[in-house]
Amino acid sequence: MSMLDGIKRLFARTDDTERDQEALADWARSRQYSFRPVRGEEGGFVIEGRLGAQPWRLEWGPSQRPYIEGPELRLRAELGLPSDLQALVLDRTLQARLEKSVFDQYVESVQTRIDDQTPPEMRWLVMYAKLGGAELGALRDRFAAVSQAKAWLTQWLEGPLTAGLLAAPLVTGQPMVLMVSRGRLSLRTGLDEPQPQDLDAWLRLFHQAMREARRAADAGSDPGHASTQPSMFTATRTPADDEST
C-alpha cells in the first residue's frame, strides 16, 4: 500500500468516526441528554442524563479493566445506597475467566494475599458468597452473582431486573459486569463501535438496575456485614474495592 493510500484510509476512518459521533450526538439531544466528545488520540465520548431526578453518566472509550479488550462502555450513578454494600453480577463466561485468573495468580504461585492491583471484581468472587442456582432462578445459566449481603442481592435481582438482564444485548464472549460499591451503581461491557440502538439497550438495563436498587433499599433490606463464608484467600482492603469506574 502506498503512502497516499494510507493517508486516504486515515482520513476515511476520521470521517467515519465524526459521522458516528454526530449520529450519537443527535440521538442524545433527542432524549435531552448531554453529549461531549473526548478529544485526543484514543477518543471516546461522555453522555449525561437523568432517570427522574437521579443523574447518571455514560462513558465510552479505552478499557479501564484488563478483562475487557478493546473499547469499553461504562455507566454509573450515585444512588446513596449503604456505603458498605458490595454486590456483583457478571456473565458466566467472564466469571469462569476471572476465577481461573485468580487461581493461576494466587494458587499456582503460592501467593496468599490479593493486593490492590487486582480489580475488585476478582477479589469479590473469592471473598463473598455466591447465589446458588435456586436463588438465581432464570439467570442461573447466563449469570453469576456475589455479595456480602445475599439477602439484599436476592431482592435486587427479583422481578424486573431479571428480565432486563436476560434481554441484555450480550453476544458470545462479550464481558459484562454490574456492580454496587460505596453507594454507586456501575455497569461495564465491551463495545467496539457503539450505535444509538446499543446505547438504548444498555441504558434500559441500567435504568432498570437503578430502579430496582432503590426499591431494594427502600424495602429495608439490611446489607449486613462481610460474609462469614470461608475463603481460600486473605484479601487486602483498599480504596480500589470501592471504585467502580
N, C-alpha and C positions, 0 to 999 in steps of 0.2 A: 504494500500500500504506500502510495506517495505521500509526501508531507501535505500536499494540497488536499488529498482525500481525508487525511487525518484531521485537518483544520475544519473541513466541511462537516465531518461527523461530530466534532466537538460542538460546533455551532448548532447542529441539528438537535443534539441532546439538550443544549441550553434552551433552545426554542421549545422543545417538548416539555421541559421542566417548568418553564414560565407559563405555558398554556395550562398544564396540570394545576399549577398553583392558582392561576386565575379562576379556573373552574371551582377549586376548593374555596377560594375567597367568595365567589358568588354564592356557593352553597351555604357558607357560614352566614353571609349577610341575609340570605333569605330566611334564616332561622333566628335572626337577631343575635348571632354570636359575633364576637370579635375575632379577627384573623390577622396574624402577624407572621410574615416570613422570617426565617432565621438566616441572616447573611453569613457568608463565609464559604469555605471550600466544601464543608460537609453538608451544609444546608439544613433544611427542615422547616417546620412551622409550628406555631402555637395558636390554639383556638381556646377561647374562654367563653363560658356561658353560665346559665343558672338553671337549676331544676327548682321551680318555685322561687323561694328566696335563697336557696342554697347554691353558692358558686361552685363551679368545677373547672378544671383545666385539662386540656388535651395537648399533648406534645408528640410530634413525630420527628425522628432524627436518628443519629447514631445510637446504637445499643449501649445501655449502661450496665448490662448484665452479661457475663460470659456465656450463659446458656442460650442467648439469643444471637444468632448470627445474622449480620446484615442490619438494616434499619429496624427500629423498634417504635411501636405505638404505645404511649403511656397516658393513662388518665388518672386523675387524683382529685379528691375532695376532702376537705377538713370537716368531719361530721360531729366533732365534740363527743365521740364515744369514750368510754373509760380508758384512761391513759395506759393501764396495764393490760388491756385486752390485746391479744395477738392471735390472729386466725389466718389460715392459708387454704386456698382452694386452687388446685392445679390439674392439668390434664394428666392422664395416666402415663403417657409416653414420657413426659418430662419428669414425672415423679420417679420412674424407673431409672432414667438417666442421671438425675441428681443423686439418688441413693447409691447408684454404682460409683459415682464420682467420690462421694463421701467415703465409701468403703475402700476404694483404691487409695485415697489420700491418707486416711486415718487408721485403717486397719492393716493393710499390707505394709505401710511404712512404720507400723507400730507407734504411731503418733496418737496421743490420747486427749489432746486438747484442741478444740475447734477455735481458731483465732478470728480476729476481726477482718481478715482477708476473705473469709468465706461468706458469701451472701446469706442474709438471714433466712431466705427460703430453704437453703440447705440445712442450716442449723436447726430450724424448727422441725424439719422432717424427722430428725433423730431425737429431739428434745421433748416433743409433745405427743399426746395421744392422738391416734388416727381414728376417724369414724369407721365403723365396720360396715359391711355390705348392707345389713338391715337398716342401719342408721342413714346411709346414703340413699337408699331406695333406688329410684330410677337413674340416679347419677353413677351408680356403682361401677358400670362398665367403662365409663369415659373419664371419670374424675376421681381424685383423692382429696381429702380434707383433713387438716390437723389444727389443733388449738390447745391452749392450756385451759380453755373454758369450753368443754364439749357441749354443755347444755346450751350456751349462747350460740355456738356454731350450728348446732342442730336446728335451733329455732330460726336462725338467719336463713338456712337453706330450705326451710319448709315453704311450701306454697309457690308463689310466682317465680322466685329466683331459680328453682329447679328447672322450670320450663324455659326460663331465659338462658340458662347455661346450656341446656340441650339444644337450643336454637342458635347458639353462638356459631359464627361462620368460620369454624376451625377446619383446616384441611390437614391431611396426614402429615405429621412431622412439625406442625406449627405449634410452638410453645405458647402457653397461656397461664398467667398467674393472677389471682385475685387475692388481695391481702388487706388485713386490717392491722394497723400498728400506730400507737400513740394518738389514737383518735382519728386517724386518717385512713380513708379507703383508697386503694390504688389498684390499677389493672395494668398489666404488661402483656404484650404479644408481639411476635414478629410480623412485620408487614412491609413488603418491598415497595410497592407503588400504590399508595392509598388513593382510593377513588371516593366520591361522595357517598355511594351506596355502602362502602366499607365503614366509613365513619358513622353513618346512620345506624348500621347494625351493632357496632361496638358501643355506641352511645346508648342504644336501647338497653343492652345488657348492663352497662354501668349505672344507668339511671335506676334500673330495677334493683341492682345491688344496693344503691344508696337508699332507696325507699325501704327495702327490707331490713337494712341495718338499723335504720331509725325505728322501724316497727319493733324489732327485737329489743332495742334499747328501751323503748317506751313501755314494752311489756314487762320490764323489770327483771330480765334475766341477769343473775349475778355472774360477772365474768370470772369470779373466783380467783384462784392463785395458780401458780405453776403446777402442772400435772405431777403427781407422785408416781407415775408410771416409770419403772426403771429404764434408764437409758444406757446405751453402750458407750457413751462418751460423757466427759465433763465438758462444759461449754463456758467460754468467757463471755460475760455480758458486756456489750459495747454499744456505743451510740448507733452503730450500723444496724443493730437489731431493730431500731426504731425508724430507720429510713426506708421509705418505700419507693422513692423516685430519685 
